Amino acid sequence: MKALRRVRRACFLAAAVLLAVAVVVPAVARAANDPDANRPIVWSGQGAAEAIIATADSKSGVLPVQQPFFAGFPDAATQWDTGSQYARASTYYPGPTGVGGAALACDQALSQIFAPGRLPPNLDDPICKPPPPFPTVVQADSTTPDGRTDASQALGQGGPLTIMATSAVAHADRTSVYGDAVLGSVNVAGTGAVAPSALAFRRQAASILHGPAAAAAVTAAPSDNSTLHIDSAVAHSKQTYDTDGALVVTATSTLKGVSLAGGAIQIATIKSDTMSRTDGRGIAEHAEHFTLEGVTVSGQPAAIDETGVHVGGSTSSAKPLTDALNAALASMHGKVALASTSGDAKSGDPKTVTSQVQGLYFYIEQFLPIPNATDTYFATFTLGVAGSVATASNARNGDLTTEEGGIGGVSAPSDTGSAAPVDTGTPSFDTGTAGSTGGGSFNSVIPGRPGRTAVLGNRRSGFLNQLEADLVGATISHRFDLLYLAVAIAFVGVCLSSRLLVPRPRQVPSGNRVS
């Protein structure tokens, strides 16, 4: 009897456990398998970081377009929202036009040169089907979740811009997106005015600090003919959801061993980092930091602000060195200043949080008497650029009255087609016009989102609404399996409770009864 009771109780207990598992576990498994299950209905993030943004043009305009020569190196950018994921990492990013140059040549230029269907096979098959990707740019999206460059390479050897590219890695899925790019070194050759101006400044600085004899010992150095030199640079952008259910977008750029204007200005570290975070409800945070470490001029400590460079040190040498540096920059037609740093959190639904750092601005120009193109040509370098934007609505996918997927787990067609993520060249930064001190704005474009599957019919709330959603999806099929097993085990327990299995009490003859 005791053993029978124990088996009966075990059956009822097992049925109760299976019933609880049928209710709880599929919901937990669904949330684990679908990262978007409990996210906001509307959300998006954009992040971008460029250690260096370089643009070049002439006062009259080399071409009838804005910023005809553009480069970001290294570069990292991410875009993420309810319907798409995209990440880009570049050791050298020439802008969206440069990245799509091969496709443009195949679609437009070659098709204009050759008659339709007459494109030479040696050009058509290996080159244009598909067009080759830009060798220093890797991209990741829903179809290609990971991308990376093959190995280190030297770019532009012997030219005015030399880059030692190290690596670029991009990743994109529904859990997170990120891009990382690393450079070994960067060197931009000086203009005709840089080398003599840098040498003259070094001699003047030696005279101010150590006397005429020290100035006479100063000779020309290779660094005199360098407009910009950097020992290493890193760009990083990442987006993910944290444990509080908030979208976190970060962007960081770091430069080491920076030398400007022929070595006249030395900076040990330039670092920019931004963070935008929101859950569409109570969380709306942003943080932006710009750090300059180890700023020196001729070995003397210095500071850089919106008005330029200011040399510190002893009172007897600070002002003379500052004046000498400003004179050298003027002879090079150069300017150095800090650009803008800003952040903002907009209330409403959805909430949008923005953070940006425009970094350090360096501008240089030179008049060139080129036949038929005589003009003043200029280059602008923005060092340490980073920006992030996070947007999220208050409502969650778990609050929706519709559910993705058809009966049995077969997805129904969406209301609208989805646009595959493409390289739109954004997020990007407007670093200001030539001759300004920077202070542009952070811009972003979100790719098209796919429509969500809708369930036709009446909409109800509460338990019936959730039941309808489960019936549309596949999760309830697993619950039925557990429920059937729970009912079967409970039935066994009921059977064990039957009186047929309980021994009937023995009847004692009346003659044998004890009175």
C-alpha positions as CSV (number, residue, x, y, z in Angstrom):
1,M,0.0,0.0,0.0
2,K,2.8,2.4,0.9
3,A,4.6,1.7,-2.4
4,L,1.4,2.2,-4.4
5,R,0.8,5.6,-2.7
6,R,4.3,6.7,-3.5
7,V,4.0,5.8,-7.1
8,R,0.7,7.6,-7.3
9,R,2.1,10.7,-5.8
10,A,5.1,10.6,-8.1
11,C,2.8,10.5,-11.1
12,F,0.9,13.5,-10.0
13,L,4.1,15.4,-9.2
14,A,5.6,14.6,-12.6
15,A,2.4,15.7,-14.3
16,A,2.5,19.0,-12.4
17,V,6.2,19.5,-13.3
18,L,5.6,18.8,-17.0
19,L,2.6,21.2,-16.9
20,A,4.8,24.0,-15.5
21,V,7.5,23.3,-18.1
22,A,5.0,23.5,-20.9
23,V,4.0,26.9,-19.7
24,V,7.4,28.4,-18.9
25,V,10.2,26.7,-21.0
26,P,8.9,27.4,-24.5
27,A,8.6,31.1,-23.7
28,V,12.1,31.2,-22.4
29,A,13.5,29.2,-25.3
30,R,11.7,31.5,-27.7
31,A,13.3,34.5,-26.2
32,A,16.7,32.9,-26.3
33,N,16.3,31.9,-30.0
34,D,14.9,35.2,-31.0
35,P,17.0,38.1,-29.8
36,D,14.3,40.6,-31.1
37,A,11.5,39.0,-29.0
38,N,11.5,41.6,-26.2
39,R,13.1,44.5,-27.9
40,P,11.2,47.8,-28.8
41,I,8.9,47.7,-31.7
42,V,10.9,50.6,-33.3
43,W,14.6,50.9,-32.7
44,S,17.7,51.8,-34.6
45,G,21.3,52.6,-34.0
46,Q,24.1,54.3,-36.0
47,G,27.7,54.5,-35.0
48,A,30.8,55.7,-36.8
49,A,34.5,56.3,-35.9
50,E,37.3,57.6,-38.1
51,A,40.7,58.2,-36.6
52,I,41.4,60.5,-39.6
53,I,39.1,62.2,-42.0
54,A,40.9,63.8,-44.9
55,T,39.4,66.0,-47.6
56,A,41.0,68.0,-50.4
57,D,39.8,70.5,-52.9
58,S,40.7,73.9,-54.4
59,K,39.1,77.3,-53.6
60,S,37.5,77.3,-57.1
61,G,36.6,73.7,-56.9
62,V,38.5,70.9,-58.7
63,L,35.2,69.2,-59.6
64,P,31.6,70.4,-59.5
65,V,30.9,68.3,-56.4
66,Q,31.4,68.8,-52.7
67,Q,34.5,67.2,-51.2
68,P,35.7,65.5,-54.4
69,F,38.6,63.9,-52.6
70,F,37.6,62.2,-49.4
71,A,39.3,59.5,-47.2
72,G,38.7,58.0,-43.8
73,F,41.4,55.9,-42.2
74,P,41.0,53.8,-40.3
75,D,37.2,53.7,-40.4
76,A,34.5,51.7,-38.6
77,A,30.7,52.1,-39.1
78,T,27.6,50.2,-37.9
79,Q,23.9,50.4,-38.7
80,W,21.3,48.3,-36.9
81,D,17.6,48.3,-36.6
82,T,14.5,46.1,-36.5
83,G,14.9,44.9,-40.1
84,S,18.6,45.0,-40.9
85,Q,22.1,44.7,-39.7
86,Y,25.3,46.2,-41.2
87,A,28.9,46.8,-40.2
88,R,31.8,48.2,-42.1
89,A,35.6,48.3,-41.3
90,S,38.2,49.9,-43.5
91,T,41.9,50.5,-43.3
92,Y,41.2,53.1,-46.0
93,Y,37.7,54.3,-46.8
94,P,37.3,56.4,-50.0
95,G,33.7,57.2,-49.4
96,P,30.6,55.5,-51.0
97,T,31.5,56.6,-54.5
98,G,35.0,55.1,-54.2
99,V,33.7,51.9,-52.8
100,G,31.2,51.5,-55.6
101,G,33.6,52.7,-58.3
102,A,34.1,49.3,-59.9
103,A,30.3,48.6,-60.1
104,L,29.8,52.1,-61.5
105,A,32.5,51.5,-64.2
106,C,31.0,48.2,-65.1
107,D,27.4,49.5,-65.3
108,Q,28.1,52.9,-66.8
109,A,31.5,53.4,-68.3
110,L,32.1,50.1,-70.0
111,S,28.5,49.9,-71.2
112,Q,28.9,53.2,-72.9
113,I,32.1,52.2,-74.6
114,F,31.0,48.8,-75.8
115,A,27.7,47.9,-77.4
116,P,25.2,45.9,-75.3
117,G,26.2,42.3,-75.1
118,R,29.6,43.1,-76.7
119,L,31.6,43.6,-73.5
120,P,34.9,41.6,-74.0
121,P,34.6,38.3,-72.1
122,N,38.0,38.9,-70.4
123,L,36.5,42.0,-68.8
124,D,32.9,40.9,-68.3
125,D,33.3,37.6,-66.6
126,P,36.3,38.0,-64.2
127,I,35.9,41.7,-63.5
128,C,32.2,42.7,-63.7
129,K,30.4,39.5,-62.5
130,P,30.4,40.5,-59.7
131,P,32.4,43.8,-59.6
132,P,35.4,43.4,-57.3
133,P,35.1,44.9,-53.8
134,F,37.3,47.7,-52.7
135,P,40.4,46.0,-51.3
136,T,40.7,48.0,-48.0
137,V,37.0,47.8,-47.1
138,V,35.1,44.8,-45.6
139,Q,31.4,44.8,-44.9
140,A,29.0,42.5,-43.0
141,D,25.3,42.1,-43.3
142,S,22.5,39.6,-43.0
143,T,23.9,37.5,-45.9
144,T,27.6,37.9,-45.0
145,P,27.8,38.1,-41.2
146,D,31.6,38.3,-41.1
147,G,34.3,40.0,-43.1
148,R,38.0,40.7,-42.6
149,T,41.0,41.9,-44.6
150,D,43.6,39.2,-45.5
151,A,46.8,40.7,-44.2
152,S,48.8,43.8,-43.5
153,Q,49.7,45.9,-46.6
154,A,51.4,49.2,-47.5
155,L,49.2,51.7,-49.3
156,G,50.5,54.6,-51.4
157,Q,54.2,53.9,-51.1
158,G,56.2,56.7,-52.7
159,G,53.1,58.9,-52.9
160,P,52.0,62.0,-50.8
161,L,49.9,59.7,-48.6
162,T,51.5,56.5,-47.2
163,I,49.5,54.1,-44.9
164,M,50.6,50.9,-43.3
165,A,47.3,49.0,-43.1
166,T,47.1,46.3,-40.4
167,S,43.6,44.8,-40.2
168,A,39.9,45.4,-40.6
169,V,37.1,43.2,-39.1
170,A,33.3,43.5,-39.4
171,H,30.5,41.4,-37.9
172,A,26.7,41.8,-38.1
173,D,24.0,39.6,-36.7
174,R,20.8,40.0,-34.5
175,T,22.8,39.9,-31.3
176,S,25.4,42.6,-32.1
177,V,27.1,44.5,-34.8
178,Y,30.7,45.8,-34.7
179,G,33.6,47.1,-36.9
180,D,37.2,47.3,-35.9
181,A,40.1,48.7,-38.1
182,V,43.8,49.2,-37.2
183,L,46.6,51.1,-38.9
184,G,50.3,50.7,-38.2
185,S,51.4,54.2,-39.4
186,V,50.3,57.1,-41.6
187,N,52.4,59.8,-43.2
188,V,51.3,62.8,-45.3
189,A,54.1,64.5,-47.3
190,G,54.5,68.2,-46.7
191,T,53.8,70.9,-49.2
192,G,56.5,73.1,-50.6
193,A,56.2,75.5,-47.7
194,V,56.2,72.9,-44.9
195,A,59.9,71.9,-44.9
196,P,61.5,75.4,-44.8
197,S,59.0,76.6,-42.3
198,A,59.5,73.6,-40.0
199,L,63.3,74.0,-40.1
200,A,63.1,77.7,-39.4
201,F,60.8,77.1,-36.4
202,R,63.1,74.5,-35.0
203,R,66.0,76.9,-35.2
204,Q,64.0,79.7,-33.6
205,A,62.8,77.4,-30.8
206,A,66.4,76.2,-30.1
207,S,67.5,79.8,-29.9
208,I,64.7,80.7,-27.5
209,L,65.3,77.7,-25.2
210,H,69.1,77.2,-25.4
211,G,70.7,80.2,-27.1
212,P,72.2,81.1,-30.5
213,A,74.8,78.3,-30.5
214,A,72.0,75.7,-30.2
215,A,70.2,77.3,-33.1
216,A,73.2,77.1,-35.3
217,A,73.5,73.4,-34.7
218,V,70.0,72.6,-36.0
219,T,70.0,71.0,-39.4
220,A,67.4,69.7,-41.8
221,A,65.6,66.5,-40.8
222,P,63.3,64.0,-42.7
223,S,60.4,65.0,-40.4
224,D,60.5,68.6,-41.7
225,N,58.8,67.4,-44.9
226,S,55.9,65.8,-43.2
227,T,52.5,67.6,-42.9
228,L,51.1,64.8,-40.7
229,H,52.6,61.7,-39.2
230,I,50.9,59.1,-36.9
231,D,52.5,56.0,-35.4
232,S,49.3,54.0,-35.1
233,A,45.5,54.5,-35.2
234,V,42.4,52.5,-34.3
235,A,38.7,52.9,-35.1
236,H,35.9,50.9,-33.4
237,S,32.1,50.9,-33.4
238,K,29.8,48.5,-31.7
239,Q,26.0,48.1,-31.0
240,T,24.4,45.6,-28.7
241,Y,21.6,45.3,-26.1
242,D,22.6,45.3,-22.4
243,T,21.1,43.4,-19.5
244,D,18.7,46.3,-18.8
245,G,17.1,45.9,-22.3
246,A,18.7,49.2,-23.6
247,L,20.3,49.7,-27.0
248,V,23.9,50.7,-26.5
249,V,25.8,52.3,-29.4
250,T,29.5,53.1,-29.0
251,A,32.2,54.6,-31.2
252,T,35.8,55.2,-30.4
253,S,38.9,56.3,-32.3
254,T,42.5,56.5,-30.9
255,L,45.7,57.9,-32.4
256,K,49.2,57.4,-31.0
257,G,52.4,59.4,-31.8
258,V,50.9,62.3,-33.7
259,S,53.2,64.8,-35.4
260,L,51.8,68.0,-37.1
261,A,53.4,70.6,-39.3
262,G,56.8,69.1,-39.8
263,G,57.1,67.9,-36.2
264,A,56.5,71.4,-34.7
265,I,53.6,70.0,-32.7
266,Q,53.8,66.6,-31.0
267,I,50.8,64.7,-29.4
268,A,51.2,61.4,-27.6
269,T,47.6,60.4,-27.7
270,I,44.3,61.6,-29.3
271,K,41.2,59.7,-28.1
272,S,37.6,60.3,-28.9
273,D,34.8,58.1,-27.6
274,T,31.0,58.4,-27.7
275,M,28.2,56.4,-26.1
276,S,24.4,56.6,-26.8
277,R,22.1,54.4,-24.7
278,T,18.3,54.2,-24.5
279,D,15.5,51.6,-23.9
280,G,12.8,54.0,-25.1
281,R,11.5,54.3,-21.6
282,G,13.4,55.5,-18.5
283,I,16.9,55.2,-19.9
284,A,18.3,57.9,-22.2
285,E,22.0,58.5,-21.6
286,H,24.9,59.8,-23.6
287,A,28.6,60.3,-22.9
288,E,31.3,61.9,-25.1
289,H,34.9,62.4,-24.2
290,F,37.8,63.9,-26.1
291,T,41.3,63.5,-24.7
292,L,44.7,65.0,-25.7
293,E,47.7,63.6,-23.9
294,G,51.3,64.6,-24.1
295,V,51.0,67.8,-26.2
296,T,54.4,69.4,-26.7
297,V,56.0,72.1,-28.8
298,S,59.8,71.8,-29.1
299,G,59.7,69.6,-26.0
300,Q,57.7,72.2,-24.0
301,P,54.2,71.3,-22.6
302,A,51.4,72.9,-24.6
303,A,47.6,73.0,-24.8
304,I,45.2,73.2,-27.8
305,D,41.8,74.8,-27.7
306,E,39.3,76.3,-30.1
307,T,41.6,79.3,-30.8
308,G,44.8,77.3,-31.5
309,V,48.0,76.1,-29.8
310,H,49.3,77.6,-26.6
311,V,52.8,76.8,-25.3
312,G,53.3,76.5,-21.5
313,G,56.6,76.1,-19.6
314,S,58.6,79.0,-18.2
315,T,57.1,82.5,-18.5
316,S,60.2,83.7,-20.4
317,S,59.8,81.1,-23.2
318,A,56.0,80.5,-23.3
319,K,55.0,83.5,-25.3
320,P,58.0,83.6,-27.6
321,L,57.5,80.0,-28.5
322,T,53.8,80.5,-29.1
323,D,54.5,83.4,-31.3
324,A,57.1,81.5,-33.2
325,L,54.8,78.5,-33.7
326,N,52.0,80.7,-35.0
327,A,54.4,82.4,-37.4
328,A,55.5,79.0,-38.7
329,L,51.9,77.9,-39.2
330,A,51.1,81.1,-41.0
331,S,54.0,80.6,-43.4
332,M,52.7,77.1,-44.1
333,H,49.1,78.5,-44.4
334,G,48.0,76.1,-41.7
335,K,45.6,76.1,-38.8
336,V,45.2,73.9,-35.7
337,A,42.2,74.0,-33.4
338,L,39.7,71.8,-31.5
339,A,36.4,71.0,-33.2
340,S,33.1,70.4,-31.4
341,T,31.9,67.9,-28.9
342,S,28.2,67.5,-28.2
343,G,25.4,65.2,-27.0
344,D,21.7,65.3,-26.8
345,A,18.8,63.2,-25.5
346,K,15.4,63.9,-27.0
347,S,12.3,62.9,-25.1
348,G,9.1,61.6,-26.7
349,D,8.3,58.3,-28.3
350,P,10.6,57.0,-29.7
351,K,13.5,58.5,-27.7
352,T,16.6,59.5,-29.6
353,V,20.0,59.9,-28.0
354,T,22.9,61.4,-29.9
355,S,26.6,61.8,-29.0
356,Q,29.5,63.1,-31.2
357,V,33.1,64.2,-31.0
358,Q,34.6,66.0,-33.9
359,G,38.2,65.9,-32.5
360,L,41.2,68.0,-33.6
361,Y,41.1,70.1,-36.8
362,F,44.2,70.6,-38.9
363,Y,44.0,72.7,-42.1
364,I,46.8,73.5,-44.6
365,E,46.7,75.1,-48.1
366,Q,49.1,76.1,-50.9
367,F,48.9,78.2,-54.1
368,L,49.9,76.1,-57.1
369,P,50.5,77.7,-60.5
370,I,49.3,74.6,-62.5
371,P,48.6,75.4,-66.2
372,N,44.9,75.7,-66.8
373,A,44.3,74.9,-63.1
374,T,46.0,77.6,-61.2
375,D,44.4,77.9,-57.8
376,T,44.8,77.6,-54.0
377,Y,44.6,74.0,-53.0
378,F,43.8,72.9,-49.5
379,A,43.6,69.8,-47.3
380,T,41.6,69.4,-44.1
381,F,42.4,66.6,-41.6
382,T,40.1,65.9,-38.7
383,L,41.7,63.7,-36.1
384,G,39.7,61.7,-33.7
385,V,36.1,61.6,-35.0
386,A,33.4,59.5,-33.4
387,G,29.6,59.6,-33.2
388,S,26.7,57.5,-32.1
389,V,22.9,57.6,-32.3
390,A,20.4,55.3,-30.5
391,T,16.6,55.4,-31.0
392,A,14.0,53.2,-29.3
393,S,10.3,53.2,-28.7
394,N,8.3,52.6,-25.5
395,A,6.3,49.6,-26.8
396,R,7.9,46.2,-27.0
397,N,7.4,43.3,-29.4
398,G,6.0,41.3,-26.5
399,D,3.2,43.8,-26.4
400,L,2.2,43.3,-30.0
401,T,-1.1,41.7,-31.0
402,T,0.6,40.0,-34.0
403,E,3.2,37.3,-34.2
404,E,5.7,36.5,-36.9
405,G,5.5,33.2,-38.7
406,G,2.6,31.0,-39.9
407,I,1.0,28.0,-38.5
408,G,3.4,25.2,-38.0
409,G,6.3,27.6,-38.0
410,V,6.0,28.5,-41.7
411,S,6.5,32.2,-42.2
412,A,3.8,34.1,-44.0
413,P,4.8,36.7,-46.6
414,S,5.6,40.1,-45.2
415,D,3.5,43.2,-46.0
416,T,6.4,44.9,-47.7
417,G,9.6,43.8,-49.2
418,S,12.8,44.2,-47.4
419,A,15.8,46.2,-48.7
420,A,19.2,44.5,-48.2
421,P,21.7,46.7,-46.4
422,V,23.9,48.5,-48.7
423,D,26.9,50.8,-48.2
424,T,25.2,54.2,-48.1
425,G,28.4,55.7,-46.8
426,T,26.7,56.6,-43.5
427,P,26.9,57.2,-40.6
428,S,29.1,60.1,-41.7
429,F,30.4,63.4,-40.4
430,D,30.3,66.9,-41.9
431,T,33.7,68.3,-40.8
432,G,33.0,71.8,-41.8
433,T,34.0,74.0,-44.7
434,A,37.5,74.9,-45.7
435,G,39.2,77.3,-43.5
436,S,36.7,76.9,-40.7
437,T,37.4,75.4,-37.3
438,G,35.2,72.4,-37.9
439,G,32.1,71.8,-35.9
440,G,29.9,69.9,-38.3
441,S,27.0,67.6,-37.5
442,F,26.5,63.8,-37.3
443,N,24.3,62.4,-40.1
444,S,22.8,59.0,-40.5
445,V,20.6,57.2,-43.0
446,I,18.7,54.0,-42.0
447,P,18.2,51.3,-44.7
448,G,14.7,50.2,-45.5
449,R,13.0,47.9,-43.0
450,P,11.0,44.8,-43.9
451,G,7.4,44.7,-43.0
452,R,6.2,42.6,-40.1
453,T,3.9,39.6,-40.6
454,A,0.3,40.5,-39.7
455,V,-2.4,38.1,-38.4
456,L,-5.8,38.9,-39.9
457,G,-9.0,38.8,-38.0
458,N,-10.3,40.3,-34.7
459,R,-7.8,41.4,-32.1
460,R,-8.3,40.5,-28.5
461,S,-6.2,41.3,-25.4
462,G,-5.0,39.3,-22.5
463,F,-5.0,35.5,-22.4
464,L,-7.0,35.0,-25.6
465,N,-4.7,37.3,-27.5
466,Q,-1.6,35.4,-26.3
467,L,-3.2,32.1,-27.1
468,E,-3.9,33.3,-30.7
469,A,-0.4,34.4,-31.0
470,D,0.9,31.0,-29.9
471,L,-1.4,29.2,-32.2
472,V,0.0,31.2,-35.1
473,G,3.6,30.3,-34.2
474,A,5.3,27.0,-33.7
475,T,6.0,27.2,-29.9
476,I,2.6,25.7,-29.0
477,S,3.4,22.5,-30.8
478,H,6.1,21.8,-28.2
479,R,3.7,22.7,-25.4
480,F,1.2,20.2,-26.7
481,D,3.8,17.4,-26.5
482,L,4.5,18.2,-22.9
483,L,0.8,18.6,-22.1
484,Y,0.0,15.2,-23.6
485,L,2.7,13.6,-21.6
486,A,1.5,15.4,-18.4
487,V,-2.1,14.2,-19.0
488,A,-0.9,10.6,-19.6
489,I,1.1,10.5,-16.4
490,A,-1.7,12.1,-14.5
491,F,-4.0,9.4,-15.9
492,V,-1.7,6.7,-14.6
493,G,-1.9,8.4,-11.2
494,V,-5.7,8.4,-11.3
495,C,-5.7,4.7,-12.3
496,L,-3.5,3.9,-9.4
497,S,-6.0,5.6,-7.2
498,S,-8.8,3.2,-8.4
499,R,-10.4,1.0,-5.8
500,L,-9.8,-1.9,-8.1
501,L,-6.1,-1.7,-7.0
502,V,-6.9,-1.3,-3.3
503,P,-7.3,-4.7,-1.5
504,R,-10.8,-5.1,-0.1
505,P,-11.0,-5.8,3.7
506,R,-11.3,-9.5,4.6
507,Q,-14.8,-10.6,5.9
508,V,-14.7,-12.4,9.2
509,P,-17.3,-15.2,9.8
510,S,-19.9,-14.3,12.4
511,G,-19.2,-17.4,14.4
512,N,-15.5,-16.4,14.8
513,R,-16.2,-12.8,15.9
514,V,-15.1,-11.9,19.4
515,S,-17.8,-10.3,21.4
